[in-house]
């Protein structure tokens, strides 16, 4: 196998974690050590388990996992930091003869590792001003501003992702160039890699996503969020806005009923899945496999053998 890195991508609820474990076990059985590197932005956080569908240690089948539980909920997750740390892990695995399997649905985080993306610096004062504007006016106003100066980035990000809109406007102000310029449509690969995508028809995926949200509440998401209050989740720029966590906080504070919190989370999860599908559809080098195919692990292994 020529690749030094395997990527498994796809929308939320398509079974990426399960396939990554199956594939790692097959590789180990064939004499090729393999370990998993997380590329889900919210699984970076300690204590955020139920709402992120993070596998418990007992569910990882003895396969080492990296880039899980590396941030406190008050820390801000940034793709530049993630890129640096995840690539260091991958370099170490490659040096030890271990094949990294990068797994996750956070498109920009996956891309930051797979491709040779460069991320401009930050301006604390400008960022604070944009964050304050987001708080006052909401993401819609920031999206309108971005659409005027960088319509490509505005189209990619959408009108509801306030944090990414802030970052895009910050990059434009710092560099004087479109934010999209740092995220090219045809980027150069960072390492020889093989990309496998899991797809599911929307009519199959949506009920699965709705059921997943229901399970989050049944499994105790609200209790999990309540336990994170002393750790400062409400002060976390990223963690407090995570899908499900923001709604659970609203429920705890009496701003939403349980039914409203669940329905809002369902809607946001469906919307996020659509964005994931659109993001990964731009990848020209992904081999797509039906998420519900009974022989999906065999198909994935075939991809690696023939790559």
N, C-alpha and C positions, 0 to 999 in steps of 0.2 A: 504494500500500500504506500502510495506516494504522499498521502496527506499527513500533515502534522497536527491537524485539528479537525474535529467533526462538530458540526452545528446541527442542532435539532430545533426547529422553529415551528410556529403556527399560532393560531388563536388560543385564547384561554379555553380550557375544557376539551382540548383535542387529545389529551393523553401523552404529552411530551415527557413528563417525568417517568411514566411507566415504560415508554419505549426506550428512554435513555438507560434505565436499569437493565432491561432485557438485552440491549445492545452491549452494555458493559460486561454483562455476564457471558455473552457469546464470545466477545473478544478475549476475555480472561481465559475461558475454556480453550480457546484456540492458541493460547500462549502469548497473547498481546495484552499486557496490563493496560487498563483504562480507568480513568477517574472522571468525575463529573464536576463541571464548573458552572455555577448558577449565573444566569443572566436575566433574572427577574428582579427588577429594582426594589420591590417591596419586601422580597425575601432576604434582602441584605440586613433587615432590622431584627434585632433580638426581641423576642416576645410577640412579634407579629406573625402568628402561626396559622390560626384558624382562617382568617380572612385572606391569607395568601396561598392557602392550600400547601403549605410547606410540609414536606415529608418529615415525620418523626424519625429520630435516629434508628428506631427499631424497624422502620419501614424501608430503610435504605439498602437492605440485603448485604450489608458489609462493604458496599462500594463507597470509597471515600468521596465526600462532597466538599467543594471549596466555594468561597464567597457567599456563605450563608452566615447569618448572625454576626456580621462584622461592624454593624452600626448600632448606636443607641437611638432611641426614638426622637431625641432632641437634635440629632445630627442631620445635616442636610445632605441628601444623596445627590451627587453630581456625576454626570457621565464621564467627565474628564478624570476624576479620581477613580471611578470604577475601571475605566480603560487602563489606567496605569497599574492598578493592583491586580486586575484579572490577567493582564498580559504577563505580569511577573510570575503569577501562578502557572500560567501555561508554559512560559519559558522553563521554569523549574521542572515541570512534568516532562517536557520534551527532553531535557537534559538527562533525566532519569530513565528515559525509555518508556515513559507512560504516555498513552494517547489521551489527550483531553477531549471530553465531550461537552461542548458548550450548550446549555439548555435554558431556554426561556422565551417569553413572549414580549419582552420589552425591546421593541424594534431598534431604538437608538442605541441601547446598551449592547445588543448583539452586533449591530453594525460597527460600533466603536472598536470592537475586538477583531471582527472578521476583516474589516477594511481599513485602509490607511487614512483614517479620518484625523484631522488636526483641529483642536479646539482652542479658540482664542481665550485670553485671560478674562478676568472679571474686574469690575469697578464697584467697590463696596458702596460708595455714595450713590452712584447711578442705580445700582440694584435696589437699594433701599427706597429710592424715589419711585421706581417702577412697582415695587411690591406695595408701597403705600397707595399708588394709583389703582392697582389691582383691587386692593381692599375697598377703596372708595367707590370705584366705578364698575368693577366686575370685569370678567374676561372679554365680554363682548366689545367693549370700547377699545381694549388693547388689540383685539383681533382686527378691528376696523383700521386702526393705525398701521398695523403690520401689513395688512392687505394693500394699503396705498404705496408702501415703500418696498415690499418684498412679497408679492402675491404668491410666488411659488412656496415660500416658507409658510405663509398663512394657510394655504391649501393643505399642506402636509400636516400642520399642527391641529387645525380645527379651531372652533370658536370657544371651546369649553376648557381647554388645558391651560389654565392661567399661568402655571409655573413655567411651562415651555414658551409661552408667549412673552413672558418677562425676559427670559434668556435670549430669545430671538431679537427682541428690541434692543437689549443690551449689546449683543454682538454687532448689530448694525451700527449702533452709536459708536462703539469702540473702533471697529475696523473700517467703517465707511463703505462697507460692501454688503451685499445681501447675505443674510444668514445662510441661505441655501448654498452659497458658494463654498462653505466649509463642509457641506454634506452633498457631494456630487452624485448625480444619478448613476454614473459609471465609475465607481471608485476602484482603486487598485487594491488587490488583496494583500493583507499583512503577512499571511502565512499560507502555504499550500493547504487547502481545506476542502472538505466535502460537506455540502449542505443538504439536509433532509428536512422536508416540510410535511407536516400533518394537516390534512384538510378535511373539512366536514361540511355537507350542505347546510345552508342556514336553517332550513326547516327541521333539521336534526339537531343542530347546535343550539338554537335558541331555547328549546325546552330543557336541554341539558344545563345550560347556563342558569336558567331560572331555578331549576332544582338545586343547583350548586349553591346559589344564594340562600335558598331556604335552609339548606344543611348548615350553612355558616351560622345562622341564628340558632338552629336547633343544637348545634355543637357548642354554643356558648360564646359567640363573638362579642356580645355586649359585656359579658363578664370579663373576657380577655381585655377589652378596651378599658374597663373600669380598673383592672389591675395595673394597667399602663399609665393611669393618671398620675400616680406619685412619681413615675419615671419621667414625666414631662411631655407626654404625647401631644397635649394641646399646644405646647410651645414649638413642636417640631414643624418646620416649614414644609417638609415632604410628607412625613408620616401622618400628620393630622389630616391631610387631604386625600389620603389613599381611599380608593373605592371600598366602601363597606365600613371603613374605620370612621370616616367623616360622618356617615349616616348613623353609626352606632353612638358616636359622641352626641349627635343631635337628639337621639332617643334618650340618652342618659340625662341630658339637660332639659328634657321636656319640650324640645322644639319640634320633634317629630314623634308621632305614634309608632309603635312597632310596625304596623302595616305600612305606614308611609315610608319608614326607613328601609324596609325590605323592598318595596316597589321602586323606590328611588335607586337603590343599589342594583336592582335588576336592570333598569333602564340604562344606567351608566355602564354596567358590565356588557350589555349588548352593544352599546355604542363603542366601547373600547375594543370589543372583538372585531367590529367592522374596521376600525382603524388598523388593527393588527393585520387583518387580511390584506388591506390596501398596502400597508408598508411592505410586507414580505412578498407581495405579488410583484414588486419592482425588482426583486432579486432574480437575475437571469440564470444563476447557477444552482438553483434548488431543484432537487428531484422530489416531486410531490407524491405522497402516499395517502390513500384513503385511511382516515383515522380509525374507521371501524372494520377495516379489512382483516379477516382472520389470520392472514399470512403476512401481516405488516412487518413483523420482525424479520421474516425471511426476505422480504423485499428490501428492507433496510440493509441487511447483510449483503445482498446482491449488489446494491449500490456501491458499497465499500470495496467489494471484490473487483468490480469492473471499472472503478474510478482510476 
